[in-house]
Amino acid sequence: LILWLMGAAGPRWWLWAWGAWMGFQLLIMVLYPTLIAPLFNKFEPLTDTALKERVERLMARCGFSAKGLFVMDGSRRSAHGNAYFSGFGPAKRVVFFDTLLAKL
C-alpha cells in the first residue's frame, strides 16, 4: 500500500502514507483486545470484588473508563507480575497477570 501511495500520490505521498498508517493503527487498537489477544492468552473477568472496587474507584478518579477488568494467564510463560490497559474507544480493557494477583 505504501509503495503504491508513493507512486500514485505525488510529492505529498508521505501525508497519505501517514493517514493509511494511522487508520491501520486505530483498527488494530480496536481489534487487539477482543480478537487478537484471546488467540494467545486466556482472559477471565476479575472476581476479587474488593480489588475490583478499588481499581474502579481509581479509574473514576482519573477519568478513565474501561469495558472490563480481566485476569490473564501470564503464569504459562513467565513468573513476572504485570498489568496493562489496552484498546481504543469501546474496546478498552484493563488486564492483570495472574502472577501479579498471586503475589499481592
Backbone torsions as a table, in degrees:
resi	resn	phi	psi	omega
1	LEU	NA	-44.6	-178.1
2	ILE	-65.5	-42.6	178.6
3	LEU	-63.9	-38.0	177.0
4	TRP	-64.7	-42.8	178.0
5	LEU	-61.8	-36.8	179.2
6	MET	-61.0	-38.1	-179.7
7	GLY	-81.9	-33.5	-172.3
8	ALA	-90.8	-27.5	-171.2
9	ALA	-94.5	-6.1	178.2
10	GLY	77.1	-150.6	-174.0
11	PRO	-68.6	-16.3	177.9
12	ARG	-99.7	27.8	-179.6
13	TRP	-58.4	-34.3	-175.6
14	TRP	-64.0	-32.9	178.7
15	LEU	-68.1	-42.8	177.3
16	TRP	-67.5	-37.8	178.0
17	ALA	-64.9	-41.0	177.7
18	TRP	-62.3	-43.8	178.4
19	GLY	-61.4	-41.2	177.9
20	ALA	-65.1	-41.6	-179.9
21	TRP	-65.6	-41.9	178.6
22	MET	-64.3	-40.7	176.8
23	GLY	-61.6	-42.6	178.2
24	PHE	-63.4	-43.0	179.9
25	GLN	-63.1	-42.7	178.1
26	LEU	-63.8	-39.6	177.2
27	LEU	-62.4	-44.3	179.3
28	ILE	-65.5	-37.7	179.2
29	MET	-64.5	-26.7	177.5
30	VAL	-84.5	-39.1	-175.2
31	LEU	-81.5	-30.8	-173.9
32	TYR	-57.3	-53.8	-174.5
33	PRO	-65.2	-29.6	-173.5
34	THR	-100.7	-27.1	-176.0
35	LEU	-117.3	-40.2	-173.3
36	ILE	-86.2	-50.8	-177.6
37	ALA	-59.0	-39.7	178.6
38	PRO	-65.7	-13.9	175.2
39	LEU	-70.1	-26.3	-173.7
40	PHE	-110.8	-19.0	-179.1
41	ASN	-140.2	162.0	177.5
42	LYS	-101.7	129.1	-179.6
43	PHE	-116.5	133.2	176.1
44	GLU	-128.2	148.2	176.9
45	PRO	-62.2	145.6	178.0
46	LEU	-66.5	124.5	-176.2
47	THR	-100.5	-17.0	179.4
48	ASP	-71.7	102.3	-173.2
49	THR	-66.0	-36.0	180.0
50	ALA	-65.0	-46.0	178.7
51	LEU	-65.5	-41.0	179.9
52	LYS	-60.9	-43.3	179.1
53	GLU	-64.9	-40.5	179.6
54	ARG	-65.2	-42.6	-180.0
55	VAL	-67.5	-40.4	178.5
56	GLU	-64.8	-37.2	175.9
57	ARG	-65.2	-41.8	177.9
58	LEU	-62.7	-43.0	178.6
59	MET	-64.0	-39.2	178.9
60	ALA	-64.7	-41.0	177.4
61	ARG	-62.5	-34.6	-178.3
62	CYS	-86.9	-9.5	-177.8
63	GLY	76.8	25.4	-179.3
64	PHE	-104.6	132.4	176.4
65	SER	-119.7	145.3	179.7
66	ALA	-137.4	155.4	-180.0
67	LYS	-73.9	-24.3	179.5
68	GLY	-176.0	164.9	174.4
69	LEU	-111.3	125.6	-173.4
70	PHE	-128.5	157.2	174.6
71	VAL	-114.3	128.1	-179.3
72	MET	-105.4	146.0	-179.6
73	ASP	-79.8	65.1	-179.2
74	GLY	-71.5	-17.5	-178.0
75	SER	-69.1	-13.9	177.1
76	ARG	-66.3	-29.0	-174.7
77	ARG	-116.3	-21.9	-171.4
78	SER	-153.7	160.2	175.2
79	ALA	-102.5	2.5	-179.3
80	HIS	-75.7	142.1	174.7
81	GLY	-93.9	135.2	-177.9
82	ASN	-155.2	166.3	174.3
83	ALA	-150.8	154.3	177.8
84	TYR	-155.3	162.4	169.8
85	PHE	-121.7	147.4	-171.5
86	SER	-147.1	161.3	174.2
87	GLY	105.5	177.5	-177.9
88	PHE	-147.7	137.3	178.9
89	GLY	64.5	-130.0	-177.1
90	PRO	-73.4	-6.4	-177.7
91	ALA	-96.7	10.3	-179.0
92	LYS	-69.6	138.9	176.6
93	ARG	-150.9	155.0	177.3
94	VAL	-109.8	132.9	-175.5
95	VAL	-126.5	130.7	174.5
96	PHE	-110.2	137.3	172.5
97	PHE	-72.6	145.5	177.9
98	ASP	-64.7	-28.2	177.7
99	THR	-67.7	-34.9	176.4
100	LEU	-63.9	-45.7	-178.9
101	LEU	-67.1	-34.1	178.8
102	ALA	-67.6	-35.3	-179.6
103	LYS	-77.0	-26.8	-179.6
104	LEU	-78.3	NA	NA
